[in-house]
Structures are given as C-alpha cells and as structure tokens.
Amino acid sequence: MTSEGVDNAHHLWLAAMEANDPAALGRLATADVVLMPPHDQPVVGQQAVVDWFSGIVSQARTKAVAILEREVIVAGDVAIERGSFTWTVAPVGGSDIQDRGSFLAVWRRQPDGSWKVARNIWNSMLPLPAIT
C-alpha cells in the first residue's frame, strides 16, 4: 500500500505549523486525537489541539520545520510515521531558537480517503538547560 495520502497530509501539517495556523492543525487531526508534546500534558481532541497551538503561537512563531529523516508504514487504514526534525521558532521579543528531535505519529484514513493525525508524540534531542 502506498504512503502518498499520508505524505500529502504530512506536508499539510508542516505547512500549517509554518503558517502558525492552529485551525489548520485542528482540521488535520481526528476527533479523538492525542498529542503528547514534550514537557506538557497530553492534548486530547481537535479543539484542544487548536487551543494548545494557539497558546504556542502567542509565545513563539514557527519560522521553519525541516524533516531530516522519515519513514512511513501503512497497514490498511492506519499508518505509522517515524522521523527526526528541526523546528525553528522566534519567541516574542527574543532570538530564534532551534530545536531538534524525534517524532512518532499514527495517522488514520478517513471515510473520504484523507488521512488525519490520531496520535503524535515528539521529543527534543537537546539537553535541558542547566538550572543554576
């Protein structure tokens, strides 16, 4: 089975991040989506994704997201995506920050043939700043 539909949805997800568009991210998520961001509580449901990303973009704007490595396994109406990323953000009133890390996403094919994120977890490969 081809990963073309997942690939298309993946590119839309990245475009929504780079556009700092919380509503677009919400539209790319299943009703029962669970995001598991680093250093935060799970984000459950489409509206919670919109609200969470709205909070993020009020603090820092995404400037760029690059996928360094990516693999997709499609099994029927479910796909598993694993990879690594760099994410450059511009905090309000601050200098650009670049994170890099790994991610794992589960996509689910919808009745109309589109793919939406059902589960997504990502983490940073950078060490936490030292507490002084």
C-alpha positions as CSV (number, residue, x, y, z in Angstrom):
1,M,0.0,0.0,0.0
2,T,1.3,3.5,-0.9
3,S,2.0,6.2,1.6
4,E,1.0,9.0,-0.9
5,G,-2.0,10.1,1.1
6,V,-0.1,10.2,4.4
7,D,2.7,12.1,2.7
8,N,0.3,14.7,1.5
9,A,-1.3,15.1,4.9
10,H,2.2,15.3,6.5
11,H,3.1,18.2,4.2
12,L,-0.1,19.9,5.1
13,W,0.7,19.5,8.8
14,L,4.1,21.1,8.3
15,A,2.6,23.9,6.2
16,A,0.1,24.6,9.0
17,M,2.9,24.8,11.5
18,E,4.9,27.1,9.3
19,A,1.8,29.3,8.7
20,N,1.3,29.4,12.5
21,D,-2.3,28.3,11.8
22,P,-3.9,26.5,14.7
23,A,-7.2,26.0,12.9
24,A,-5.5,24.2,10.1
25,L,-3.8,21.8,12.5
26,G,-7.1,21.1,14.1
27,R,-8.6,20.2,10.7
28,L,-5.7,17.7,10.2
29,A,-6.5,15.8,13.4
30,T,-9.0,13.2,14.2
31,A,-11.8,14.0,16.7
32,D,-10.1,11.7,19.3
33,V,-6.6,12.9,18.6
34,V,-4.0,12.8,21.3
35,L,-0.8,15.0,21.0
36,M,1.9,14.3,23.5
37,P,4.2,17.4,23.5
38,P,7.4,17.4,25.5
39,H,7.3,18.8,29.0
40,D,3.5,19.2,28.8
41,Q,0.2,17.3,29.5
42,P,-1.4,15.3,26.7
43,V,-3.6,17.4,24.4
44,V,-6.8,15.5,23.7
45,G,-9.3,16.4,20.9
46,Q,-9.4,18.6,17.9
47,Q,-10.4,21.8,19.8
48,A,-7.7,21.1,22.4
49,V,-5.1,21.0,19.5
50,V,-6.3,24.3,18.2
51,D,-6.2,25.8,21.7
52,W,-2.8,24.4,22.5
53,F,-1.2,25.6,19.3
54,S,-2.9,29.0,19.7
55,G,-1.1,29.2,23.0
56,I,2.2,28.2,21.4
57,V,2.0,30.8,18.6
58,S,1.1,33.5,21.1
59,Q,4.5,32.9,22.7
60,A,6.7,31.9,19.7
61,R,6.1,31.8,16.0
62,T,7.3,28.9,13.9
63,K,9.8,30.1,11.3
64,A,10.7,26.7,9.8
65,V,10.3,23.0,10.2
66,A,12.6,20.5,8.5
67,I,12.2,16.8,8.5
68,L,15.7,15.2,8.5
69,E,14.7,11.5,8.4
70,R,11.3,9.9,7.8
71,E,9.7,6.5,7.3
72,V,6.1,5.6,6.9
73,I,4.5,2.2,7.4
74,V,0.9,1.8,6.0
75,A,-1.3,-1.0,7.2
76,G,-4.8,-0.7,5.9
77,D,-6.5,2.4,7.3
78,V,-3.6,3.1,9.8
79,A,-0.2,4.5,9.1
80,I,2.8,4.9,11.4
81,E,5.3,7.7,10.8
82,R,8.6,8.0,12.5
83,G,11.4,10.5,11.9
84,S,13.5,13.4,13.1
85,F,13.1,17.1,12.8
86,T,14.5,20.6,13.3
87,W,12.0,23.2,14.4
88,T,13.0,26.9,14.4
89,V,10.8,29.3,16.4
90,A,11.0,33.0,17.1
91,P,9.9,33.7,20.7
92,V,8.0,37.0,21.2
93,G,10.7,39.6,21.9
94,G,13.6,37.0,21.7
95,S,16.1,35.4,19.4
96,D,15.4,32.4,17.2
97,I,15.6,29.0,18.9
98,Q,16.2,25.8,17.0
99,D,15.1,22.5,18.5
100,R,15.8,19.1,17.0
101,G,14.3,15.8,18.0
102,S,12.3,12.7,17.1
103,F,8.7,12.1,16.4
104,L,6.2,9.3,16.1
105,A,2.8,9.8,14.6
106,V,-0.2,7.5,14.0
107,W,-2.4,8.5,11.0
108,R,-5.9,7.2,10.4
109,R,-7.6,7.1,6.9
110,Q,-10.9,8.9,7.0
111,P,-14.1,7.8,5.1
112,D,-13.4,10.4,2.4
113,G,-9.9,8.9,1.8
114,S,-8.0,11.7,3.5
115,W,-5.5,11.0,6.4
116,K,-5.6,12.7,9.8
117,V,-3.3,12.5,12.8
118,A,-4.7,10.3,15.6
119,R,-1.7,10.2,17.8
120,N,1.5,12.3,17.8
121,I,4.5,12.4,20.2
122,W,7.7,14.3,19.8
123,N,10.7,15.0,21.9
124,S,13.9,17.0,21.9
125,M,17.4,15.6,21.4
126,L,18.8,18.7,23.1
127,P,19.6,18.6,26.8
128,L,17.5,20.7,29.1
129,P,19.3,24.0,30.2
130,A,21.2,23.7,33.4
131,I,19.4,25.0,36.4
132,T,21.6,27.5,38.3
